[in-house]
């Protein structure tokens, strides 16, 4: 199987304990899942990238590759990315969903501009906060 390891030199956060291994096809499938099943999330990703650049796509790719605190989204029962490990973020998302009855939420890395580049291997799709429950 063709896999690649994302280590700190390639952009993994210090929070990542184990190397993240994912095939280019698996990443492409995860990104395609967002396009096909999460239209509001995908639209937000594209709009956010228009204003904040390719760092948005890097955050989505890293989150979809399993790195925490980069990108996580929920829409209509579909999930993408990796949950944030910061309790305050989790609490805020839960509070907003309960109190405002949101049907979707998107959370992006707060430091998009500091993200290192990720090699293009399986498309260039993905996103950062906005919508009705984003950060």
C-alpha positions as CSV (number, residue, x, y, z in Angstrom):
1,X,0.0,0.0,0.0
2,X,1.3,3.5,-0.9
3,X,1.4,5.4,2.4
4,X,3.2,8.5,3.6
5,X,4.1,9.5,7.0
6,X,3.5,13.1,8.1
7,X,6.2,14.0,10.6
8,X,7.0,17.3,12.2
9,X,9.3,18.3,9.4
10,X,6.4,17.9,7.0
11,X,3.9,19.8,9.1
12,X,2.6,17.6,12.0
13,X,1.8,19.5,15.2
14,X,3.8,18.8,18.3
15,X,0.5,17.3,19.7
16,X,0.7,14.4,17.3
17,X,2.2,11.5,19.3
18,X,2.3,8.9,16.6
19,X,3.1,9.4,12.9
20,X,0.1,9.9,10.8
21,X,0.0,7.4,7.9
22,X,-2.6,7.6,5.2
23,X,-2.6,6.7,1.5
24,X,-3.1,9.4,-1.1
25,X,-6.3,7.5,-2.2
26,X,-7.7,7.5,1.4
27,X,-7.1,11.3,1.6
28,X,-8.7,11.8,-1.7
29,X,-11.7,9.8,-0.6
30,X,-12.0,11.8,2.6
31,X,-11.9,15.1,0.7
32,X,-14.4,13.8,-1.8
33,X,-16.7,12.8,1.1
34,X,-16.8,16.5,2.1
35,X,-17.6,17.6,-1.5
36,X,-20.4,15.0,-2.0
37,X,-22.0,14.9,1.4
38,X,-21.3,18.2,3.2
39,X,-22.2,21.0,0.8
40,X,-22.4,23.8,3.3
41,X,-19.0,22.8,4.7
42,X,-17.5,22.6,1.3
43,X,-18.9,26.0,0.3
44,X,-17.5,27.5,3.5
45,X,-14.0,25.9,2.9
46,X,-13.9,27.4,-0.7
47,X,-15.1,30.9,0.5
48,X,-12.6,30.9,3.4
49,X,-9.8,30.0,1.0
50,X,-10.7,32.9,-1.2
51,X,-9.9,35.3,1.7
52,X,-7.3,33.4,3.7
53,X,-5.5,31.5,1.0
54,X,-4.1,27.9,0.7
55,X,-3.5,27.6,4.5
56,X,-7.2,26.8,4.6
57,X,-6.7,23.8,2.3
58,X,-3.7,22.7,4.3
59,X,-5.7,22.8,7.5
60,X,-8.4,20.6,6.0
61,X,-5.9,18.2,4.5
62,X,-4.1,17.9,7.9
63,X,-7.4,17.4,9.7
64,X,-8.5,14.8,7.2
65,X,-5.2,13.0,7.6
66,X,-5.8,12.6,11.3
67,X,-4.0,15.5,12.9
68,X,-6.0,17.0,15.8
69,X,-6.6,20.8,16.2
70,X,-6.5,21.5,12.4
71,X,-9.9,20.9,11.0
72,X,-13.2,19.2,12.1
73,X,-16.7,19.5,10.6
74,X,-20.1,18.0,11.1
75,X,-23.0,18.4,8.7
76,X,-26.2,16.4,8.5
77,X,-24.8,13.4,10.3
78,X,-21.5,13.4,8.3
79,X,-18.2,14.1,9.9
80,X,-14.8,15.1,8.5
81,X,-11.4,15.9,9.9
82,X,-10.2,15.2,13.4
83,X,-11.7,16.5,16.6
84,X,-10.0,19.3,18.5
85,X,-8.3,18.3,21.7
86,X,-8.9,21.6,23.4
87,X,-11.8,21.2,25.9
88,X,-12.8,24.9,25.5
89,X,-13.4,24.3,21.8
90,X,-15.4,21.2,22.3
91,X,-17.5,22.9,25.0
92,X,-18.2,25.9,22.7
93,X,-19.2,23.7,19.8
94,X,-21.6,21.7,22.0
95,X,-23.0,24.8,23.6
96,X,-23.7,26.4,20.2
97,X,-25.3,23.3,18.8
98,X,-27.6,22.8,21.8
99,X,-28.5,26.5,22.2
100,X,-28.8,27.5,18.6
101,X,-30.0,24.2,17.1
102,X,-27.3,24.1,14.4
103,X,-27.3,21.3,11.9
104,X,-23.6,21.9,11.0
105,X,-20.4,23.1,12.5
106,X,-16.9,23.7,11.2
107,X,-13.8,24.4,13.2
108,X,-10.4,25.4,11.8
109,X,-6.9,25.8,13.1
110,X,-6.6,29.2,14.8
111,X,-3.1,29.7,13.4
112,X,-3.7,29.1,9.7
113,X,-1.1,31.5,8.7
114,X,1.6,29.5,10.6
115,X,0.8,26.2,9.0
116,X,3.7,24.6,7.0
117,X,2.9,23.6,3.4
118,X,1.7,20.0,2.7
119,X,2.7,18.2,-0.5
120,X,-0.1,17.9,-3.0
121,X,-0.7,14.2,-3.5
122,X,-4.5,13.7,-3.6
123,X,-6.2,16.9,-4.6
124,X,-6.4,20.3,-3.0
125,X,-9.7,20.6,-1.2
126,X,-10.6,21.6,2.3
127,X,-11.4,24.7,4.8
128,X,-11.4,27.3,8.1
129,X,-14.3,28.7,10.3
130,X,-17.5,30.4,9.4
131,X,-21.1,29.3,9.0
132,X,-23.2,28.7,12.1
133,X,-20.8,27.2,14.5
134,X,-17.3,27.9,13.3
135,X,-14.2,29.3,14.9
